[in-house]
Amino acid sequence: ATLETVRGTEYDRADTVTFASDGLSVMVSIEHGSTTKVDIIGWVSEPKVEVELRARGRTRSSAADSQGRFTFRGVERGLVSFVLRRGADPSAPPIITPAIEV
């Protein structure tokens, strides 16, 4: 038997991923385009959370609005992770998500 008979070569991409920790949850939706970049739209369960996107040794930041929504446009495909900092409690440690491939 070949590996192909064990594991197929076709797959579907997950477009939405949810992370949860210590009473805070974040859901990100990945909008795939025909380019090498994607848009990431997310929602945090609390308003005014600072969201940092880490990708390829670079970081970008976005503040979640009063509804908990944030956006990162034109993110290069590859591994990314998020760092969440609660604005209401600056002494709370940041929450770091596992890396996902976009």
N, C-alpha and C positions, 0 to 999 in steps of 0.2 A: 504494500500500500504506500502511496505517496502522501506527503503532508497535505496535498490539496484535497484528498479524500477525507482527511480528518478535519480540516479547517477550510471552509470555503474562501474564495477570493473576493466575493461581493460583500458589501457591508453598507449600513446606513450610518450617517453621522448623527451624533446627539447634538441637538441645537440648543438645549436648555440644561443647565447644571445648577444644582442647589447645594450650598454649604451651610452648616449650622454649628454654632458653638456658643456655650454660655449665654443662652437667651437671645443671641443675635443670629439672624439668618440672612443670607444673601443669595439671590437667584440671578444668574446671568444668562442672557440669550445671545447666541452667536449668529450674526447674519452673514452668511457666506455669499460672496459675489464671484464674479468670473476672474477677478484679479488675484494677486498674491496677498491681498489684505482683507480683513474682516472688520465689521463693526460689532462692538460689544455693548449691549444695553442691559443695565442691571437695576435691581431693586433691593434695598436693604430694609430690614424690618424696623429700623429706627430712622428718624430724620436726622439730617446734619451729621452724617458719618463721613469722615474723610476716607476715600478709597484710593489706594495706590495700586497701579498696575505694574507688575514687574515682568519684563520680557527681554531676553537677550542682553542682560547686563544693563538695561536702561529702565528708568522708571517714569511713569506719568501719573499725575494726580487729578482727581475729580472729587468735588464735594457733592454728596447726595443732597437733593433738594428737600423741601418740606414733606414731600410724598415718599422720600427714600429712593428716588430715581437718579441714576447716573449714566453717563455715556462715554465710551472711548471709540472714536472713529479712526479708521485707517490703521488698524493694528496688524502688523506683519504676522503671517501664519507661523506657528511654532508653539513652544511651551510658554505658558503664562501662569502667573499666580497673582493673588490679590492680598493686600495688607489693609485691614480695616481698623480705623482708629475712631473711637467714640468721642464726639465733640462734647457731649454732655458730661463726660467723666474723663478728663485728661490724664488722671492717674491710673486709669485702667490699662492693662497691658494690651498691645495690639494683637489682633487675630490674623494669623497668616494661613491662607488656604493651601491645600496641595496644588501642585502644578497640573494644568490640563493642557492638551494640545488643541489649538484653534486653527 
